[in-house]
Amino acid sequence: MLITMSDKKIQRLAVLQDVRDHRITQVRAAEILNLSTRQITRLLQKLNQDGVSGLAHASRGQPGHHRHDELLKSKCLSIISEHLLGFGP
């Protein structure tokens, strides 16, 4: 699975790798990333267990919970295009 990361996430990964390689402490990493030391510990655990993909949000790539199904969407669009085309601003 291809994972795209923002610049902020890439910086987060670099700092966490520095902590893992004992170049900086968890406290210093928390200051750099503006997170708590507990959150740094959680992120390190996910990085060690799942690798880089563990840092991505778990819901990434999944459809939203409040999404309407395609049948309803197509019905609404057909009603609008047939009966309500002249309405609106």
N, C-alpha and C positions, 0 to 999 in steps of 0.2 A: 504494500500500500504506500503510495506516494504521500508524503507529509509536507505541506507548505507551511512555512513559519514566517512570522513578521520579524522585523528588526529587533523588536522588544523581546520576542521569544528566543531569538538567536543570542542576544546578550544574556538572557537568563540561563540558557544552556551553557554558554562559555563560563559564566560565574560558577555554576554548579559543578562543572568539570574541574574548575580550579579548586573548589572545596574538596572534591573527591580525590584530587591529586595532592592534597595537603599544601597547596600554595597559599590559600587564605583560610580563615576560620569561618565557621557558620555564622558567627556574630557579625563579622565583616561583610559576608555575603548578604545577610539580612539588611545591613545598612545600605549596601550598594543597590539592592533591588527594592528597597523600601517595603520589606516583608518582615514578618516575625520569624524568630529563630525556629519556632515550631513548624511554620510553613516551609522553611528551608529543609528541615528534617523530612517532612512529608514528600517534598519534591525530590530529594535525594533518594528516598526509598523507591519512588515510582521510576526514577531514572535507572536505578540499579536493577529493578525487577523487569521493566518493560523496555528499557532503552529510551531512545529519543521519542518514540511514539507514545511513551507513557506520559510525556509532558503535555501532549495535545489534549484538549478537552475531550472527555469521554463521549459526548454527544455529537462530536464533529462528524459531519457527513450523514447524519441521520435526519429524516424528515421531522419537521416541527410537530408538536402535539396538537396544535390548534389549526392545523392545515385541513382544508376542505378536500373531499375526494374529487377526482377528475369528472365524474358523472355530474355532480352538482354544479361544478364550475362550467361545464359545457352547456348544461340546461340554462343557467343564468345568462350566459353569453348569447345563446340563441334567442331567448326571450327579449333581451335588450336589443339585439340586432333586428328582430322582426317587428316588435311593437313599440319600442321606446327610442327609436333612432333619432327623432326630431327633438326630444326633450334634453334639457341640460343647458349649461351655460354656453 
